[in-house]
Amino acid sequence: MKKEKILALTKEYVYNELANDRTGHDWWHIARVTKMAKNMAIEEKADTFICEMSALLHDLADEKLNVSEEAGLTKVSNWLVSVELDEKTKLEIIEIISTISFKGGGQPKMKSLEGKIVQDADRLDAIGAIGIARTFAYAGAKGDLIYDPAILPRDSMTKKEYRTGKSTAINHFYEKLLKLKNSMNTPIAKKMAEERHQRLENYLDAFFEEWDI
């Protein structure tokens, strides 16, 4: 099957799976990440097909949207088999998807340039104005408060604590978002992250100014 056909089928599949998501991991998040990953792949002379496929499928395996990470990865693997992808390319995509998530900051580093690009694109969409909007969407879907001064940000967490522990939307800035600027892999992502990171800082300044009135 030609790559263009595989990409078209995958876009349709992912859209049908995530179009109604309310956690900030919806189709439009996928579309933004895929577009950024493709553009960065061209800039960095990486494999655009692997970057696009990994970006399109990266949240289908996320344990936030599945009963387990293993179940999510099985779903992705089954899809790649269904579109007749060769084993080498399939394994490259699976490795990227299984390593991409923040998971409290303790996951292994990406090995391939393509993985670094897709991870950067995903993390760029977690910061800046859109990242702020997604944070509150996810907190609301999870049942977390906007903010409670009595609930302090967690400095270090296990993967389980990061996923299931009690926190707030504002704490998420300190537990994850403000750390992402320094975790970017590629030069282009590091440059883009500077401005988006500043938007996080500006928002927090405004939030606490209004909170203390």
C-alpha positions in Angstrom: 0.0 0.0 0.0 1.4 3.4 -0.9 2.4 5.8 1.9 -0.1 8.5 0.8 -2.9 5.9 1.1 -1.7 4.7 4.5 -1.6 8.3 5.8 -5.1 9.0 4.5 -6.5 5.9 6.1 -4.7 6.6 9.4 -6.0 10.2 9.5 -9.6 8.9 9.0 -9.1 6.2 11.7 -7.7 8.6 14.3 -10.4 11.2 13.5 -13.1 8.6 14.2 -11.4 7.5 17.4 -10.7 11.0 18.9 -13.1 13.5 17.3 -15.3 13.6 20.4 -12.6 13.6 23.1 -13.1 16.2 25.8 -9.7 15.9 27.6 -7.6 18.0 25.2 -6.4 14.9 23.4 -8.8 15.4 20.5 -8.4 15.3 16.7 -7.3 18.9 16.5 -4.5 18.3 19.0 -3.4 15.4 16.7 -3.7 17.6 13.6 -1.6 20.4 15.1 1.1 17.9 16.3 1.2 16.2 13.0 1.6 19.4 11.0 4.4 20.6 13.3 6.1 17.2 13.2 6.0 17.2 9.4 7.4 20.7 9.1 10.1 20.0 11.6 11.0 16.7 9.8 11.5 18.6 6.6 13.6 21.2 8.4 15.7 18.5 10.1 15.8 16.2 7.0 14.1 13.3 8.9 11.7 10.7 7.6 8.5 12.6 7.2 6.4 9.4 6.9 7.5 8.0 10.2 7.0 11.4 11.8 3.5 11.9 10.5 2.4 8.3 11.3 3.8 8.5 14.8 2.2 11.9 15.4 -1.1 10.7 14.1 -1.2 7.7 16.3 0.7 8.9 19.4 -2.4 9.4 21.7 -4.2 6.3 20.7 -1.8 4.3 22.9 -1.9 6.8 25.8 -3.0 5.1 29.0 -5.1 8.2 29.8 -7.4 7.1 26.9 -7.1 3.3 27.4 -7.5 0.7 30.1 -3.7 0.4 30.0 -0.7 1.5 28.0 -0.2 -2.1 26.8 -3.8 -2.2 25.5 -3.2 1.1 23.7 0.0 -0.1 22.1 -1.7 -3.3 20.9 -4.4 -1.2 19.3 -1.8 0.8 17.4 0.2 -2.3 16.4 -3.0 -3.9 15.1 -3.7 -0.8 13.0 -0.2 -0.8 11.5 -0.6 -4.4 10.6 -4.0 -3.7 9.0 -2.4 -1.1 6.6 0.3 -3.6 5.7 3.2 -1.6 7.1 6.6 -3.4 7.0 7.9 -4.7 10.3 10.9 -2.3 10.5 8.8 0.8 10.1 6.1 -0.6 12.4 8.7 -1.1 15.2 10.1 2.4 14.7 6.7 3.9 15.1 5.8 1.8 18.1 9.1 2.7 19.9 8.4 6.4 19.4 4.8 6.1 20.6 5.8 4.1 23.7 8.4 6.6 24.7 6.7 10.0 23.9 4.7 10.7 27.0 5.9 12.8 29.9 4.8 10.3 32.6 6.1 12.4 35.4 9.3 13.2 33.6 10.9 9.8 34.2 10.7 8.1 30.8 13.8 7.1 28.7 15.1 9.6 26.1 14.2 9.3 22.5 16.7 7.4 20.4 15.8 8.4 16.8 15.6 11.9 15.2 12.1 11.1 14.2 11.1 10.4 17.8 12.7 13.6 19.0 10.8 15.6 16.5 7.4 14.0 17.3 8.0 14.4 21.0 8.9 18.1 20.5 5.8 18.7 18.5 3.6 17.1 21.1 5.3 19.1 23.9 5.0 22.3 22.0 1.2 21.8 21.9 1.2 21.4 25.7 2.6 24.9 26.3 1.6 28.4 25.1 -2.0 29.6 24.8 -3.3 26.3 23.5 -1.4 24.4 26.2 -3.2 26.5 28.8 -6.6 25.8 27.3 -5.8 22.1 27.1 -4.7 22.1 30.8 -8.1 23.3 32.0 -10.0 21.0 29.6 -8.1 18.0 31.0 -8.5 19.1 34.6 -12.2 19.5 34.1 -12.5 16.1 32.5 -10.5 14.5 35.3 -12.5 16.3 38.0 -9.6 18.4 39.3 -10.0 21.9 40.8 -8.7 25.0 39.1 -6.6 25.8 42.1 -6.5 25.2 45.8 -3.6 26.8 47.8 -3.8 23.8 50.3 -2.8 21.4 47.5 0.8 21.9 46.8 2.6 21.0 43.5 4.4 17.7 43.6 8.2 17.9 43.1 8.8 14.3 42.2 6.3 11.6 41.2 6.1 8.0 40.1 4.3 7.3 36.9 1.2 6.1 38.9 1.3 9.2 41.1 1.5 11.5 38.1 -1.5 9.8 36.5 -3.8 9.3 39.5 -2.6 11.6 42.3 -4.7 14.5 43.5 -3.7 17.9 42.0 -5.1 21.0 40.4 -5.0 22.7 37.0 -2.6 25.4 38.2 -0.3 22.8 39.8 0.0 21.1 36.4 1.9 24.2 35.2 4.6 23.5 37.9 4.5 19.7 37.7 4.9 19.6 33.9 4.3 22.5 31.6 7.1 24.8 32.9 9.6 22.0 32.7 8.9 21.3 29.0 11.0 24.2 27.5 14.2 22.7 28.8 13.3 19.2 27.5 13.0 20.1 23.8 15.3 18.0 21.6 15.7 19.9 18.3 16.9 23.5 17.7 13.7 24.6 16.0 11.6 23.3 18.9 13.8 25.0 21.5 13.3 28.3 19.6 9.5 27.9 19.4 9.3 26.9 23.1 10.8 30.2 24.3 7.8 32.3 23.4 5.3 29.6 24.4 6.9 29.2 27.8 6.7 33.0 28.3 3.0 32.8 27.7 2.8 30.3 30.6 4.7 32.6 32.9 2.6 35.6 31.9 -0.6 33.7 32.5 0.5 32.6 36.0 1.4 36.2 36.9 -2.1 37.4 35.8 -3.8 34.5 37.6 -2.2 35.0 40.9 -2.6 38.8 40.7 -6.4 38.3 40.3 -6.4 35.4 42.9 -5.0 37.7 45.6 -7.5 40.5 45.2 
